[in-house]
Amino acid sequence: MIKEQRNLSGIYFRFKNEDTGKMEDRVFEDLPIEQQDVVMKGRDIEWVKSLAKQLANTLRDIGDSFDIMR
């Protein structure tokens, strides 16, 4: 599934775009699910916790900016 790139979290990884064959920088949340798994594979728990905290901060900032409540 192709996701619209939003570049929200600022957590960038190198990614080979299968459509163009070119390497590009893409934020974690804009990577395909399979590539997210590749990025996390072999990382220690502290790295994954750090990723989760940064993504949580991004969600919080977006919620605060747009006054979103669920």
C-alpha positions as CSV (number, residue, x, y, z in Angstrom):
1,M,0.0,0.0,0.0
2,I,1.4,3.4,-1.0
3,K,1.1,6.0,1.7
4,E,1.0,9.7,1.1
5,Q,4.2,11.1,2.6
6,R,3.5,13.5,5.4
7,N,7.0,13.7,7.0
8,L,5.6,14.4,10.5
9,S,7.9,12.7,13.0
10,G,11.3,13.7,11.7
11,I,12.6,10.2,12.2
12,Y,14.2,9.5,8.9
13,F,15.6,6.3,7.3
14,R,17.1,5.5,4.0
15,F,14.6,3.7,1.8
16,K,14.8,2.3,-1.7
17,N,11.7,3.4,-3.6
18,E,10.6,0.3,-5.6
19,D,8.7,2.5,-8.1
20,T,11.7,4.6,-9.0
21,G,14.6,2.3,-7.9
22,K,16.2,5.3,-6.2
23,M,17.3,5.7,-2.6
24,E,15.5,8.4,-0.6
25,D,15.0,9.6,2.9
26,R,11.6,8.7,4.4
27,V,10.2,9.1,7.9
28,F,9.3,6.0,9.8
29,E,5.6,6.4,9.7
30,D,5.7,6.9,5.9
31,L,7.6,3.7,5.3
32,P,5.7,0.6,4.1
33,I,4.9,-1.8,7.0
34,E,7.4,-4.3,5.7
35,Q,10.2,-1.7,5.7
36,Q,9.2,-0.6,9.2
37,D,9.8,-4.2,10.3
38,V,13.2,-4.2,8.6
39,V,14.2,-1.0,10.3
40,M,13.2,-2.4,13.8
41,K,14.7,-5.9,13.2
42,G,17.6,-6.5,15.6
43,R,17.3,-3.3,17.5
44,D,17.4,-3.4,21.3
45,I,14.4,-2.7,23.4
46,E,15.8,0.8,24.4
47,W,15.9,1.8,20.7
48,V,12.4,0.6,20.1
49,K,11.2,2.5,23.3
50,S,12.9,5.6,22.1
51,L,11.2,5.3,18.7
52,A,7.8,4.8,20.4
53,K,8.3,7.9,22.7
54,Q,9.3,10.1,19.7
55,L,6.2,8.9,17.8
56,A,4.0,9.6,20.9
57,N,5.5,13.1,21.1
58,T,4.6,13.7,17.4
59,L,1.0,12.5,18.0
60,R,0.7,14.8,21.1
61,D,2.1,17.8,19.1
62,I,-0.4,17.2,16.3
63,G,-3.3,16.8,18.8
64,D,-2.3,20.0,20.6
65,S,-1.9,21.9,17.4
66,F,-5.3,21.0,16.1
67,D,-7.1,20.7,19.5
68,I,-7.9,17.0,18.7
69,M,-9.6,15.0,21.4
70,R,-11.1,11.5,21.1
